[in-house]
Amino acid sequence: MPDDARLLFADLLGDADCTAILLDGRGAQVAGSYLDASGAEAGARIGSALSGMRTEVTRAMPHLEVGEWRALVIETWDSTIAIAPGADESIVLLAASSQEPVGRVDEPGRRHMAALAAYLYSRAGRASAAAGLGNPAFMRLEADSGQLCVVGAGEVVLVTLIDSGANLGRIRLDMLAGRKIQ
């Protein structure tokens, strides 16, 4: 990859403990750089693990009835990963250390929605683990008319649908606290 493509996000990220990559529809790394803990480029491995993520999220959105998706945010104990749709089936992945501020990366129908959310959480967890990014602690799917928040604890998945004006920080803390009660 040419240096200008590899350094595409450098000015945007500055000195923050963040990294960003652009993946095409097949999961191939097009731009940016993601270095793992050993300093090796991990973009191809991450792209391979996330190759179908955009399709999965896009396919689930009409059933969730929250509008078009803008970002899928996955929090692990080590990092926060935000995935956003790009042009021509691409995705942009931004990963930040868990020490960075969160804002840096930010009925039958209900049962069906919960099942879809649990599936996306499971898929995100498998992709995150396969890419070496850690296991999800909290997942947030941002959409036009609200957010879908998911926390897993063993075989139990807690799903909350919130509108755009809700106090996300409080809901996140309550959901993570509920995760510890098994």
C-alpha positions in Angstrom: 0.0 0.0 0.0 1.4 3.4 -0.9 2.5 5.6 2.1 -0.1 8.3 1.3 -2.9 5.7 1.6 -1.3 4.2 4.8 -1.1 7.6 6.4 -4.6 8.8 5.2 -6.0 9.2 8.8 -2.8 10.4 10.5 -3.6 14.1 10.6 -7.2 13.4 11.7 -6.1 11.2 14.6 -3.2 13.3 15.7 -1.5 12.1 18.9 -4.5 10.3 20.3 -4.2 6.6 21.1 -6.3 5.7 18.1 -6.0 4.1 14.7 -8.2 3.9 11.6 -8.5 1.8 8.5 -10.6 1.8 5.4 -11.8 -1.6 4.2 -13.4 -2.3 0.9 -16.5 -4.5 0.5 -14.4 -7.6 0.5 -12.6 -6.7 3.6 -9.3 -5.7 1.9 -7.4 -2.9 3.6 -7.5 0.2 1.3 -6.1 2.9 3.5 -5.0 3.6 7.0 -2.9 1.4 9.4 -3.7 -0.8 12.4 -0.7 -1.9 14.3 -1.1 -4.7 16.8 0.6 -4.8 20.3 3.8 -6.2 18.7 3.9 -3.3 16.1 2.9 -5.5 13.2 0.3 -4.4 10.6 -3.0 -6.1 11.5 -5.3 -4.4 8.9 -5.5 -7.4 6.7 -6.4 -9.8 9.6 -9.0 -7.3 10.9 -10.4 -6.8 7.4 -10.7 -10.6 6.9 -12.6 -10.9 10.2 -14.9 -8.0 9.5 -15.5 -8.7 5.8 -19.2 -9.5 6.1 -20.1 -7.1 8.9 -21.5 -4.3 6.8 -23.8 -6.7 5.0 -25.0 -8.3 8.3 -25.8 -4.9 9.9 -27.5 -3.5 6.8 -29.6 -6.7 6.5 -30.7 -6.4 10.1 -31.6 -2.7 10.1 -35.1 -2.9 8.5 -36.1 -5.5 11.2 -34.8 -3.3 14.0 -37.0 -0.3 12.8 -34.5 2.4 13.9 -33.6 3.8 10.5 -30.3 3.6 8.5 -27.2 2.6 10.5 -24.5 5.2 11.1 -22.1 3.3 13.3 -21.6 0.1 15.2 -19.6 0.7 18.4 -18.1 -2.3 20.2 -16.4 -1.8 23.6 -13.9 -4.4 24.8 -12.0 -4.2 28.0 -8.9 -3.0 26.0 -10.4 -0.8 23.3 -13.4 0.8 21.7 -14.0 -0.1 18.0 -16.4 2.0 15.9 -17.4 0.7 12.4 -19.1 3.0 10.0 -20.4 2.5 6.5 -18.4 4.1 3.7 -18.9 4.5 0.0 -19.2 1.5 -2.4 -19.8 -1.1 0.3 -16.7 -0.1 2.3 -16.4 0.4 6.0 -14.2 2.6 8.1 -12.9 1.2 11.4 -11.7 3.4 14.2 -10.2 1.8 17.2 -9.2 3.7 20.4 -7.6 2.5 23.6 -10.1 2.0 26.4 -8.2 4.9 28.1 -9.4 7.4 25.4 -12.7 9.2 26.2 -15.7 7.3 24.8 -16.8 10.3 22.7 -13.7 9.9 20.7 -15.1 7.1 18.7 -18.9 7.4 20.1 -43.6 -8.1 22.0 -43.1 -10.5 19.0 -41.6 -7.6 17.1 -39.5 -6.8 20.2 -38.5 -10.4 20.6 -37.5 -10.5 17.0 -35.5 -7.3 17.5 -33.8 -8.7 20.5 -32.9 -11.9 18.6 -31.4 -9.8 15.8 -29.4 -7.7 18.2 -28.1 -10.8 20.0 -27.0 -12.2 16.7 -25.2 -9.0 15.7 -23.6 -8.9 19.2 -22.5 -12.5 18.7 -21.2 -11.8 15.1 -19.3 -8.7 16.3 -17.8 -10.7 19.2 -16.6 -13.4 16.9 -15.1 -10.9 14.4 -13.6 -8.9 17.3 -12.0 -12.0 18.8 -10.8 -13.2 15.4 -9.2 -9.9 14.7 -7.4 -10.0 18.1 -9.3 -6.9 19.4 -10.7 -8.6 22.5 -14.2 -9.7 23.6 -17.0 -7.1 23.5 -18.2 -5.7 26.8 -20.8 -3.3 25.3 -22.1 -2.8 21.8 -24.0 0.2 20.5 -25.6 0.4 17.0 -26.3 4.0 16.1 -29.1 4.7 13.7 -31.2 7.7 12.5 -33.9 7.5 15.2 -32.0 6.0 18.1 -29.5 3.5 19.4 -29.6 -0.2 20.1 -27.4 -1.1 23.1 -26.3 -4.7 23.8 -24.4 -6.2 26.7 -23.7 -9.9 27.0 -23.1 -12.0 30.2 -22.6 -15.7 29.4 -25.6 -16.9 27.5 -27.7 -13.9 28.5 -27.9 -10.9 26.3 -29.4 -7.6 27.5 -30.8 -5.4 24.7 -32.0 -1.9 25.1 -33.5 0.4 22.4 -33.1 4.0 23.2 -34.2 7.2 21.5 -31.7 9.8 20.4 -32.4 12.1 23.5 -31.7 9.4 26.1 -28.8 9.6 28.6 -26.5 7.1 26.9 -23.8 7.3 29.6 -26.3 6.4 32.4 -27.8 3.6 30.3 -24.4 2.2 29.5 -23.3 2.2 33.1 -26.6 0.5 34.2 -26.3 -2.1 31.5 -22.6 -2.9 32.4 -23.5 -3.1 36.1 -26.4 -5.5 35.2 -23.9 -7.6 33.3 -22.0 -8.3 36.5 -25.2 -9.7 38.2 -25.4 -13.2 36.9 
